[in-house]
């Protein structure tokens, strides 16, 4: 009976999770397409420093290339596909050091937290071992007294 | 003979932990002292060297959990279940790291902490599925039915991983794709830092899953032994 219930509930929950996944993906895709206009604005914003850099380096972006990029359906053209090392002095708008520090500290803290948690589980296991040892000892003593009684 | 085996296991543990620690130190050194600063993002790009290996470790954890869960559903042996729990916990840990380090990078690169980009959304979804798995397992003493249900959830949850991986190719989004089959757009020193990051995190994920699975196996053995002793006591009393 319990097995039947569990199988049914598993199926129901699987379907529910599947629907949830689909809704989230539809939402994500809709949001992305709805934000395309906004995304274009963001791209323009993101292009400002790139254009400034290009002007500084006396490089004029080719209009044809930009048009081709915008017209293309390849999503990979919309995103950054390479990281390059800085040449010369750098200027940052948002201070990156606290963010970098935060990322590595949170990584180390979470690993440390997990190790502490495993230590606690190990401690609980040790406590169970001690408890079981006590139980076995008391059972053995009971057995001994019973045997002594029987012998008398 | 048993003592020798125990000593060998202990030495194995020590060596594994030391090698992991050394590789992690080397990876951190390379990240901060060898890898150059990226020209547009600045210093915050260095989050990449821990963010990407953590995402890979998340994949490893969840896949291990799903395979072991499948093994448990077929064989019904507690060792499979112990490995499944270990994989799910370690995978969720690295998923949390990815979901923390990603927004810290995004704040500088995109100007926002979070956006409903397909890769971000699917990663969050994978994390939520495995948090549900762990919640189910932690609700009191998990019985056979709960364990099987949780195993089914883990197998189901791993289906989200291909969505995470291919979301950047199939859907438009903002997430960068620096590592591709055509070769990554990375400076050689950046490649070194990333390679060491991958090595360190791979060793770390193996050690953590191994340790956690051993603890879970011992816990299951103790539970079994306790039931046996209580049963013996009850039989004697009656």
Boltz contact constraints between the chains, C-beta under 6 A:
constraints:
  - contact:
      token1: [A, 2]
      token2: [B, 145]
      max_distance: 6.0
  - contact:
      token1: [A, 6]
      token2: [B, 145]
      max_distance: 6.0
  - contact:
      token1: [A, 6]
      token2: [B, 149]
      max_distance: 6.0
  - contact:
      token1: [A, 10]
      token2: [B, 149]
      max_distance: 6.0
  - contact:
      token1: [A, 10]
      token2: [B, 152]
      max_distance: 6.0
  - contact:
      token1: [A, 14]
      token2: [B, 156]
      max_distance: 6.0
  - contact:
      token1: [A, 24]
      token2: [B, 125]
      max_distance: 6.0
  - contact:
      token1: [A, 28]
      token2: [B, 116]
      max_distance: 6.0
  - contact:
      token1: [A, 28]
      token2: [B, 118]
      max_distance: 6.0
  - contact:
      token1: [A, 28]
      token2: [B, 121]
      max_distance: 6.0
  - contact:
      token1: [A, 31]
      token2: [B, 116]
      max_distance: 6.0
  - contact:
      token1: [A, 32]
      token2: [B, 172]
      max_distance: 6.0
  - contact:
      token1: [A, 75]
      token2: [B, 172]
      max_distance: 6.0
  - contact:
      token1: [A, 78]
      token2: [B, 172]
      max_distance: 6.0
  - contact:
      token1: [A, 79]
      token2: [B, 176]
      max_distance: 6.0
  - contact:
      token1: [A, 79]
      token2: [B, 177]
      max_distance: 6.0
  - contact:
      token1: [A, 80]
      token2: [B, 176]
      max_distance: 6.0
  - contact:
      token1: [A, 81]
      token2: [B, 185]
      max_distance: 6.0
  - contact:
      token1: [A, 82]
      token2: [B, 185]
      max_distance: 6.0
  - contact:
      token1: [A, 83]
      token2: [B, 38]
      max_distance: 6.0
  - contact:
      token1: [A, 83]
      token2: [B, 178]
      max_distance: 6.0
  - contact:
      token1: [A, 83]
      token2: [B, 186]
      max_distance: 6.0
  - contact:
      token1: [A, 84]
      token2: [B, 39]
      max_distance: 6.0
  - contact:
      token1: [A, 85]
      token2: [B, 36]
      max_distance: 6.0
  - contact:
      token1: [A, 85]
      token2: [B, 187]
      max_distance: 6.0
  - contact:
      token1: [A, 86]
      token2: [B, 37]
      max_distance: 6.0
  - contact:
      token1: [A, 86]
      token2: [B, 39]
      max_distance: 6.0
  - contact:
      token1: [A, 90]
      token2: [B, 42]
      max_distance: 6.0
  - contact:
      token1: [A, 92]
      token2: [B, 42]
      max_distance: 6.0
  - contact:
      token1: [A, 94]
      token2: [B, 108]
      max_distance: 6.0
  - contact:
      token1: [A, 96]
      token2: [B, 42]
      max_distance: 6.0
  - contact:
      token1: [A, 96]
      token2: [B, 43]
      max_distance: 6.0
  - contact:
      token1: [A, 96]
      token2: [B, 44]
      max_distance: 6.0
  - contact:
      token1: [A, 96]
      token2: [B, 108]
      max_distance: 6.0
  - contact:
      token1: [A, 99]
      token2: [B, 44]
      max_distance: 6.0
  - contact:
      token1: [A, 99]
      token2: [B, 104]
      max_distance: 6.0
  - contact:
      token1: [A, 99]
      token2: [B, 107]
      max_distance: 6.0
  - contact:
      token1: [A, 99]
      token2: [B, 108]
      max_distance: 6.0
  - contact:
      token1: [A, 100]
      token2: [B, 43]
      max_distance: 6.0
  - contact:
      token1: [A, 100]
      token2: [B, 44]
      max_distance: 6.0
  - contact:
      token1: [A, 100]
      token2: [B, 46]
      max_distance: 6.0
  - contact:
      token1: [A, 100]
      token2: [B, 47]
      max_distance: 6.0
  - contact:
      token1: [A, 102]
      token2: [B, 104]
      max_distance: 6.0
  - contact:
      token1: [A, 103]
      token2: [B, 47]
      max_distance: 6.0
  - contact:
      token1: [A, 103]
      token2: [B, 101]
      max_distance: 6.0
  - contact:
      token1: [A, 103]
      token2: [B, 104]
      max_distance: 6.0
  - contact:
      token1: [A, 106]
      token2: [B, 100]
      max_distance: 6.0
  - contact:
      token1: [A, 107]
      token2: [B, 50]
      max_distance: 6.0
  - contact:
      token1: [A, 107]
      token2: [B, 97]
      max_distance: 6.0
  - contact:
      token1: [A, 110]
      token2: [B, 97]
      max_distance: 6.0
  - contact:
      token1: [A, 114]
      token2: [B, 93]
      max_distance: 6.0
  - contact:
      token1: [A, 118]
      token2: [B, 211]
      max_distance: 6.0
  - contact:
      token1: [A, 121]
      token2: [B, 215]
      max_distance: 6.0
  - contact:
      token1: [A, 122]
      token2: [B, 215]
      max_distance: 6.0
  - contact:
      token1: [A, 125]
      token2: [B, 218]
      max_distance: 6.0
  - contact:
      token1: [A, 125]
      token2: [B, 219]
      max_distance: 6.0
  - contact:
      token1: [A, 128]
      token2: [B, 222]
      max_distance: 6.0
  - contact:
      token1: [A, 132]
      token2: [B, 225]
      max_distance: 6.0
  - contact:
      token1: [A, 135]
      token2: [B, 229]
      max_distance: 6.0
